[in-house]
């Protein structure tokens, strides 16, 4: 799975290269959001229903927001440390990619970016206790 996130980082950084350079902050943010949405589905959704069953107070909503922001910042920091400065290595690795293979992988990258958001939205809408 690490390989796929590296490719997503490479392609998004390549897309925004002229505006942002090699750091790829947009790519790191998108990867962090993808990971956060999956964590929301598998961790925060069950906790939300458990708090509702246990008659949580108004502070539980604020605590969830703080946890959401904290987890995002942690993921962003870890991904920033992991991917910063590696664009040239990834570009060298994928420089001889054929156009058809590149197009297929590009479609997979778009699907991988949209899918966690859709899963999170559908889980929040249809997953009721």
C-alpha positions as CSV (number, residue, x, y, z in Angstrom):
1,X,0.0,0.0,0.0
2,X,2.9,2.3,0.6
3,X,3.9,2.1,-3.1
4,X,0.4,3.3,-4.1
5,X,0.7,6.4,-1.8
6,X,4.1,7.1,-3.2
7,X,2.7,7.1,-6.7
8,X,-0.2,9.4,-5.6
9,X,2.3,11.8,-4.1
10,X,4.4,11.7,-7.3
11,X,1.4,12.4,-9.6
12,X,-0.2,15.1,-7.6
13,X,3.2,16.8,-7.0
14,X,3.9,16.6,-10.7
15,X,0.5,18.2,-11.4
16,X,1.2,21.2,-9.1
17,X,4.9,21.3,-9.7
18,X,5.1,24.7,-11.4
19,X,3.1,26.4,-8.6
20,X,4.5,24.7,-5.6
21,X,7.8,23.1,-6.4
22,X,9.2,19.8,-5.2
23,X,7.8,19.8,-1.6
24,X,4.3,18.6,-2.7
25,X,2.3,20.1,0.2
26,X,-0.9,19.6,-1.8
27,X,-0.1,16.0,-2.4
28,X,0.7,15.4,1.3
29,X,-2.5,17.1,2.3
30,X,-4.6,15.0,0.0
31,X,-2.9,11.8,1.2
32,X,-3.4,12.8,4.8
33,X,-7.1,13.5,4.1
34,X,-7.5,10.1,2.4
35,X,-6.1,8.4,5.4
36,X,-8.2,10.5,7.8
37,X,-11.4,9.6,6.0
38,X,-10.6,5.9,6.3
39,X,-9.9,6.4,10.0
40,X,-13.2,8.2,10.4
41,X,-15.1,5.3,8.9
42,X,-13.4,2.6,10.9
43,X,-12.7,4.3,14.2
44,X,-14.8,7.5,14.8
45,X,-18.1,6.2,13.4
46,X,-18.3,3.3,15.9
47,X,-17.2,5.6,18.7
48,X,-19.8,8.2,17.7
49,X,-22.6,5.6,18.1
50,X,-21.1,4.3,21.4
51,X,-21.1,7.9,22.8
52,X,-24.8,8.3,21.7
53,X,-25.8,5.1,23.4
54,X,-23.9,6.2,26.6
55,X,-25.8,9.5,26.6
56,X,-22.8,11.7,25.7
57,X,-22.9,15.4,26.6
58,X,-22.3,18.4,24.5
59,X,-18.6,18.2,25.1
60,X,-18.4,15.0,23.1
61,X,-18.9,16.9,19.9
62,X,-16.1,19.3,20.7
63,X,-13.9,16.4,21.7
64,X,-14.6,14.7,18.4
65,X,-13.7,17.9,16.5
66,X,-10.4,18.2,18.4
67,X,-9.6,14.6,17.9
68,X,-10.4,15.0,14.1
69,X,-8.0,18.0,13.9
70,X,-5.3,16.3,16.0
71,X,-5.4,13.1,13.9
72,X,-5.2,15.1,10.7
73,X,-2.2,17.1,12.0
74,X,-0.4,14.0,13.1
75,X,-1.0,12.3,9.7
76,X,0.1,15.4,7.9
77,X,3.3,15.7,10.0
78,X,4.2,12.0,9.5
79,X,3.5,12.2,5.7
80,X,5.5,15.4,5.4
81,X,8.5,13.8,7.1
82,X,8.1,10.7,4.8
83,X,7.6,12.3,1.4
84,X,9.4,15.7,1.5
85,X,12.4,15.7,-0.8
86,X,11.6,12.5,-2.6
87,X,10.0,13.8,-5.7
88,X,13.2,13.5,-7.8
89,X,13.7,9.9,-6.8
90,X,10.1,9.1,-7.7
91,X,10.4,10.9,-11.0
92,X,13.5,8.9,-11.8
93,X,11.7,5.7,-10.9
94,X,8.7,6.4,-13.1
95,X,10.3,8.3,-16.0
96,X,10.0,5.4,-18.5
97,X,6.3,4.8,-17.9
98,X,4.3,4.1,-21.1
99,X,1.5,6.6,-21.9
100,X,-1.2,3.9,-21.7
101,X,0.0,2.6,-18.3
102,X,0.3,6.2,-17.1
103,X,-3.3,6.9,-18.1
104,X,-4.6,3.8,-16.3
105,X,-2.7,4.6,-13.2
106,X,-3.9,8.2,-13.4
107,X,-7.5,7.0,-13.4
108,X,-6.7,4.8,-10.4
109,X,-5.2,7.8,-8.6
110,X,-8.4,9.8,-9.1
111,X,-10.5,6.9,-7.9
112,X,-8.3,6.4,-4.9
113,X,-8.7,10.1,-4.0
114,X,-12.5,10.1,-4.3
115,X,-13.3,6.7,-2.9
116,X,-12.4,7.4,0.8
117,X,-14.6,10.5,0.8
118,X,-17.5,8.6,-0.8
119,X,-17.2,5.8,1.7
120,X,-17.1,8.3,4.6
121,X,-20.2,10.1,3.3
122,X,-22.2,6.9,2.7
123,X,-21.1,5.4,6.0
124,X,-22.2,8.5,7.8
125,X,-25.6,8.6,6.0
126,X,-26.5,4.9,6.0
127,X,-24.7,3.3,8.9
128,X,-27.1,3.7,11.7
129,X,-27.3,1.7,15.0
